Amino acid sequence: MRVEQLNDEGWAKTYLLTDDNYKDACLIDPVFDYTDKYLDLIEERGLTLKMTIATHTHADHITGCFTLREKTSCEYIMWKSTASLGVSKLVDGNSSINFCGHKITFYHVPGHTEDSMIVHLDKHIFTGDFLFTGEGGVGRDDLPSGRMKDHWDSLSVLSEFSNLVIVNTGHEPPGTEMKSLAWNKENNPILNMETWEQYRDWQIESAKQLGYVSKIKVALPANMFGEIPEVIPWLE
């Protein structure tokens, strides 16, 4: 299985999954701003987009999932409790999807959002904003449907995975190398915390430093209702 991170700009990460023996493609957390780029790449390689997966309802960018579904008729997959519209397939912990002979499974990890999930495929996990690389810690829990205690409790799900899996996260500075779960257990401050109170204090301080999410008033309604607004300020 080949895993490629596609976005050259910004911190949001989108992953293309392919297999050399097949012509099918899957996109995890595509960003609306780059949908034409994704489609051009898929066409150039002679691929067929079979599915898009959103790890959670994003508040800081518009998902490309529903647009890609409209243009290609691919599946749009999210966790079963999502309130987002436009999703064509809902999954839970008992779901598995065969993709190019590989099994994709899903793990509910509420906290950053109620519908956050980890996507597991072979030697990779895709964590969205549930877990970042090293010092990045985890995503903030002070946005709609976020719950700090749920996030802390969800960290126990990581015990389900081999320490050798690569943690492919939803946001990182450009050029960040994705690391193994073992590496993150050594270098991610959240995974070295011993108490809920430590985690709570980290989240409170992190939210203060991050401040207001500038795109939320446009991105979140778009992702909830599956509609592209007439005006997208950051693309004007």
N, C-alpha and C positions, 0 to 999 in steps of 0.2 A: 504494500500500500504506500502510495506517495502522498505526502502532506506538504503543501506549499502555502506560505503566507503571502497574500497578494497585494496588500496595500503599501504603497511606497511612501505615502504622506500620512501625517497625523498619527494618533496613538491607537485608534481603533484597529483591531486585527480581524482579518477575514481569511479563512482557510479553504483551500481547494483540495478535495480528496479525489484521487484517481488511482487506477491500477493499470499497469502496462499491458495486461492481458485483456482489457475491456475498453469500451468507448464511453462508459458512463462517468458522470461527474456529480459531485456533491459539494455544496458550498455551506460552510458554517459561519454564521453571523456576517452575511454580506451587508455592505453599507450602500444605501441608495445612491449616494453621490457618485459611486463608481460602477453602477450597474452596466453601463455601456461598455466599460472596460472589461468587465467579467464576460459579457456576452461575446465581445470580439475575440477574447482569448479562447473561449470554448469553441467558437466557430473555427478559428485558426487551427486548432488541434483536432478538429473533426469529432468533438465530443458531444454527448447529449446530456443536458442537465436533468438529472432524475429527481433531485431533492435539494431543498434548502432547509437549514436548521437554525433556529434562533435559540440561543442558550437561555434567554430571558427577555422580558420586555425592556428595551433600551430607553433610557431617558436622555442620552447625550448625542444620539444621532438617529436618523430615520433608517429603519431596516430596509434592505433591498429585497426581502423575502417575498412580500406580496406583489411587488412589481415584476420580479422574476417569474413568479407563478403565472401572472397574467400574460407574460410574453412567451413562456415556454411550456405551460401546463405542467410544470414540475410539482411535486409535493411540497407543502410548506408545513414544517413540523415544529411543534412546541409541546411543553409539558401540559398535562391534561387540565390543570387548574388555571391556566392563563385566561385573562380576560380579553386578550387581544383578538380582534376579528380578522377574518381572512385566512385563518389557519385551516389547512385541509386535512391534517392528520394530527391527532393528539396522542401522546405517549405517556406511559407510566413506568414504574419499576419492573413490571412484568413484560414490557414490550421489547422486542428485538427486531431489527431490520437487517435483511441480507443486502449487502452492497458489494458487488463485484466479488462474491464469494467470501466476504468478511462480515462478521456480525457486529452490528452497532447496538449498544445497550445504553440505558439512561438511568440516572440517579438524581433523585430530588434533593436539592440543597438550598432550601429557602433561607432568606436572610438579607441578601442584597435586594432581591425582590422575592415575592412569594412563589413565583413560577420559575425561579432559577434551577437549572439542572446541569449536571456534568454529562457529557457525551463521551462514551468509551468505545474505542476502536483499536484493536490490536495493541500496539505498544504506545498508544497515545490517549490522553484524556484532554478534553476541551472544556475548560472551566468557566468561560465567560468572565464575569466580574466577581465570581465566588472566591477565586484565588488568583493572585498575581505572582510575578517572579521575584523572589528574593525580597529586597527591601520594600518593594511595592506593597507587600502585605496582602490586603484583600480590598474589595470594592466597598464603598461607603454604604451605610445602612440607614441613612436619614432621608431617603427618597421614597416616593409612593410605594406602599406595600412592603417596604424594608423593615426588618425587625432584628435588632442587635442580638438578642438572646437566641433567636432561631439560627442566626448565622454561626454563632459560637457552637451551638449544639450540632449543627450540620457538619462541622469540621471532622467529626468522628467518621463520616462516610469515607474519608481518605484511606482509612484502614482497609478498605475493600480492594485497593489496588496495589500492584507490585511497586516497590520502590524504584524500579527501572523504567516505569512509564514516563514519557515526556509530557510535561505540563504545558499545554498550549493555551495561553490566556487571552482574554478579551481586549486588554489594553496594555500597552507598554510603549516606552520611547522608541522611535525608529531605530532599527538596527539591533534591538535586544535579541539575544540568543535564548531560545526556550530551553529550559533545563529539566532534569529528571526530578521525580518526586523526592528521591533521596537527597538531592542537592537542596531542594526547597526546604526540606525538614531541617537542614543544617543552617540555611541562610535566610529563611523567611521568618521575621520576628513573631508573626502570629502563631506559627507552628511551634514556637518555643515558649509560648505563654502557658502558665500553669493554672490560672484562675480566670473565671468569667469577669471579675472586676478589672483585671489587667486589660482584657479585650475591650470592655466597655470604655475605659479611660482612653485607650488608643483610638477607638472610633470617634469619640467626642473631639479629641484633639485633631484628628485627621479631617473631620468635617469643617472645623474652624479654618484649617490651613487651605482646604480646597475651595471653600466659599460657594457662591451660587453657581448652579449649572446653567450656563448661558443659553443652551439650546433646548432646554426642557419644555418651554411653552409651545414650541413648534413640534419637536420630535416626539414627545410622549403622546399627545393626541393623535398624531399621524400613526404611530405604532399601535395605539389602542383600537382605532377605528379602521385601520387598513386603507387610509386615503392619503394621497399626496397633496399637500396644501398648494394653493395657487402661487404663493410667495414663500420661498425658502431663503431667509435673509443671508445666510452664509454662502449661498450660491449665486447671489445677485452680483 
